[in-house]
């Protein structure tokens, strides 16, 4: 069972009618399931429950297996100390918070008809696509022509955003690219703090130390706020912090607050510190990365420029080697950073940008999975970018009258299915 389905069961009270108890036999009454949290931290906040007649208000954390609490290191994270109930499908272990205190745990009782639950979840997960019923019956309502127009609109919107950033950077393409690349190194979850990191750390500061991976890493980690006196757990961290303190004074730098970064529910390779180290390494190995990418003629060339290349061992004498950037991550950077800049900078025909996107594998995210449920055939990043634009700019704000699908629905009077 995917964990998100368990979230849905809890949020929609599909467990109603089944008696719920803690794993030590105390009855549970759920007054409020709480508010679903899509960001870092416990899954539901401000929940209200009664355990054996005693009221509790706080957070709910949900896992498929209770042991996942430890896999995700919640027992070491004070942010989870406010958890009032740990809801699981399988109670294979008792859970403790960072203070060593037991957390009440409930092995949730609910209907176990897998097909019923999956159909129910899929139906409701499509609620942000107003015409999902019509599309499920006739996927061809979303025409290839409309998808092409949507993709063009998305590329034009990204080009406009680049032009706005150029105005901020005094028409410096390299600096604007650096900020956009940083934002997209956050991979949605930490996009904003990564962009703020770039805005707080002028590219000129990094270029003055372009020959030292250690110094570039020290600047970026120090500026992120993640490297501070409270986080110095290794000799490497101590050395980086000492170097940052010197460089901070040299350039009069102001770091971010560490709290701006989202840490929870991340694979280790996606943790902010890991991404910052990769970003530092990429800037170190490619002094003129913007020019190199703009000159690249093939997709393979562009991907190779974004691939980390490990230098001689002395470079890492004081610094650990960063993890490699995965192929899917490189594709995302190509889609959201490199191709829009090639389109804007070279002033090429928009069809050239579309041709680049058609060479990249389709994206896999929640939005694209919804379109797949509705029978849409998705072949490449060109398709996924069009569908993301449709979802964000027409479906979510309910601008159905401006959408070709909505126009067809209303024209052919299919409102009884709407």
VENDALIN-V847745 format. One record per backbone hydrogen bond with DSSP energy under -0.5 kcal/mol. NH is the residue of the N-H (numbers start at 0). CO is the residue of the C=O. E is the energy in kcal/mol with one decimal. If there is no record, write none. Layout:
{{NH	CO	E} {NH	CO	E}}
This chain:
{{4	1	-1.0} {5	1	-1.1} {6	2	-2.0} {7	3	-2.0} {8	4	-2.3} {9	5	-2.1} {10	6	-3.0} {11	7	-2.7} {12	9	-1.1} {13	8	-1.9} {14	8	-0.7} {15	12	-1.8} {17	14	-2.1} {21	25	-2.7} {22	104	-2.2} {24	21	-2.3} {27	19	-2.7} {28	49	-2.6} {30	28	-0.8} {30	47	-1.8} {31	47	-2.5} {34	44	-3.0} {36	42	-3.3} {37	35	-0.6} {43	59	-2.3} {44	34	-2.4} {46	57	-3.3} {47	31	-2.1} {48	55	-2.6} {49	28	-2.8} {50	53	-2.5} {51	26	-3.0} {51	49	-0.6} {53	50	-1.8} {55	48	-3.0} {57	46	-2.1} {58	81	-1.9} {59	43	-2.7} {60	84	-1.8} {62	86	-2.2} {65	89	-2.4} {67	64	-1.9} {68	65	-1.9} {69	66	-1.0} {70	66	-1.5} {71	67	-2.4} {72	69	-1.0} {73	68	-2.3} {74	68	-0.6} {75	72	-1.5} {76	73	-1.3} {77	75	-0.6} {79	76	-1.9} {80	77	-1.7} {82	79	-1.4} {83	58	-3.0} {84	58	-1.1} {85	103	-2.7} {86	60	-2.6} {86	84	-0.7} {87	105	-2.7} {88	62	-0.9} {88	63	-1.1} {89	63	-2.0} {91	89	-1.6} {96	100	-2.3} {99	96	-2.1} {102	94	-2.1} {105	85	-2.9} {107	87	-2.2} {107	105	-1.1} {110	13	-0.5} {113	111	-1.1} {116	112	-2.4} {117	113	-2.7} {118	114	-2.5} {119	115	-2.3} {120	116	-2.6} {121	117	-2.8} {122	118	-2.3} {123	119	-2.0} {124	120	-2.5} {125	121	-0.6} {125	122	-0.7} {126	123	-1.5} {128	125	-2.2} {129	127	-0.7} {131	128	-2.1} {134	130	-2.4} {135	131	-2.3} {136	132	-1.4} {137	133	-2.6} {140	137	-1.9} {141	138	-1.6} {142	140	-1.1} {146	142	-1.9} {147	143	-2.2} {148	144	-2.1} {149	145	-2.5} {150	146	-2.3} {151	147	-2.2} {152	148	-2.4} {153	149	-2.2} {154	150	-2.4} {155	151	-2.4} {156	152	-2.2} {157	153	-2.2} {158	154	-2.2} {159	155	-2.3} {160	156	-2.0} {161	157	-1.9} {162	158	-2.2} {163	159	-1.9} {164	160	-1.8} {165	161	-2.1} {166	162	-1.4} {167	163	-1.1} {168	164	-1.7} {169	166	-0.8} {170	165	-3.2} {171	168	-1.0} {172	170	-0.9} {175	171	-2.4} {176	172	-2.7} {177	173	-2.0} {178	174	-1.8} {179	175	-2.3} {180	176	-3.2} {181	177	-2.0} {182	178	-2.4} {183	179	-2.4} {184	180	-1.2} {184	181	-0.6} {185	181	-0.7} {185	182	-1.3} {186	183	-1.0} {188	186	-2.7} {189	185	-2.3} {190	187	-0.9} {193	189	-1.9} {194	190	-2.2} {195	191	-2.6} {196	192	-2.2} {197	193	-1.8} {198	194	-2.3} {199	195	-2.4} {200	196	-0.7} {204	201	-1.1} {205	201	-1.1} {206	202	-2.4} {207	203	-1.4} {208	205	-1.2} {209	206	-1.5} {211	208	-2.0} {212	210	-0.5} {215	211	-2.2} {216	212	-2.5} {217	213	-2.3} {218	214	-2.4} {219	215	-2.3} {220	216	-2.7} {221	217	-2.3} {222	218	-2.8} {223	219	-1.6} {224	220	-0.6} {224	221	-1.0} {225	220	-0.5} {226	220	-1.4} {227	225	-0.8} {230	227	-2.4} {231	228	-0.6} {232	230	-1.7} {237	233	-2.0} {238	234	-2.3} {239	235	-2.7} {240	236	-2.7} {241	237	-2.2} {242	238	-2.1} {243	239	-2.6} {244	240	-2.4} {245	241	-1.4} {246	242	-2.3} {247	243	-3.4} {248	244	-1.4} {249	245	-1.9} {250	246	-2.3} {251	247	-1.0} {252	247	-1.8} {254	252	-0.5} {255	222	-3.3} {259	256	-2.0} {260	257	-1.7} {262	260	-0.5} {269	266	-2.4} {270	267	-1.3} {274	270	-2.2} {275	271	-2.6} {276	272	-2.2} {277	273	-2.0} {278	274	-2.6} {279	275	-2.6} {280	276	-2.2} {281	277	-2.4} {282	278	-2.2} {283	279	-2.1} {284	280	-2.5} {285	281	-1.4} {288	285	-1.2} {291	287	-2.5} {292	288	-2.3} {293	289	-2.3} {294	290	-1.8} {295	291	-1.1} {301	297	-1.9} {302	298	-2.5} {303	299	-2.1} {304	300	-1.9} {305	301	-1.4} {306	303	-0.9} {309	307	-0.5} {314	311	-1.6} {315	312	-1.6} {316	313	-1.5} {325	323	-0.6} {329	325	-2.3} {330	326	-2.2} {331	327	-2.0} {332	328	-2.1} {333	329	-2.2} {334	330	-2.6} {335	331	-2.6} {336	332	-1.7} {337	332	-1.8} {338	333	-2.6} {340	336	-1.8} {341	337	-2.5} {342	338	-2.3} {343	339	-2.3} {344	340	-3.4} {345	341	-1.7} {346	342	-0.6} {347	341	-0.5} {347	342	-0.5} {351	348	-1.8} {352	348	-0.9} {353	349	-2.1} {354	350	-2.1} {355	351	-1.8} {356	352	-2.1} {357	353	-2.0} {358	354	-0.5} {358	355	-1.4} {359	356	-1.5} {361	378	-0.5} {368	364	-2.4} {369	365	-1.5} {370	366	-1.6} {371	367	-2.2} {372	368	-1.9} {373	369	-1.0} {374	371	-1.9} {375	370	-1.9} {377	375	-0.6} {378	376	-0.5} {380	356	-0.9} {380	359	-2.3} {381	356	-0.7} {383	379	-1.9} {384	380	-2.5} {385	381	-1.5} {386	382	-2.3} {387	383	-2.4} {388	384	-2.0} {389	385	-2.1} {390	386	-2.4} {391	387	-2.6} {392	388	-2.3} {393	389	-1.7} {394	389	-2.0} {395	390	-2.7} {397	394	-1.1} {398	393	-2.4} {399	397	-1.0} {401	398	-1.1} {402	399	-1.3} {406	402	-2.4} {407	403	-1.8} {408	404	-2.5} {409	405	-2.6} {410	406	-2.4} {411	407	-2.5} {412	409	-1.0} {413	408	-2.3} {416	413	-1.8} {417	414	-1.0}}
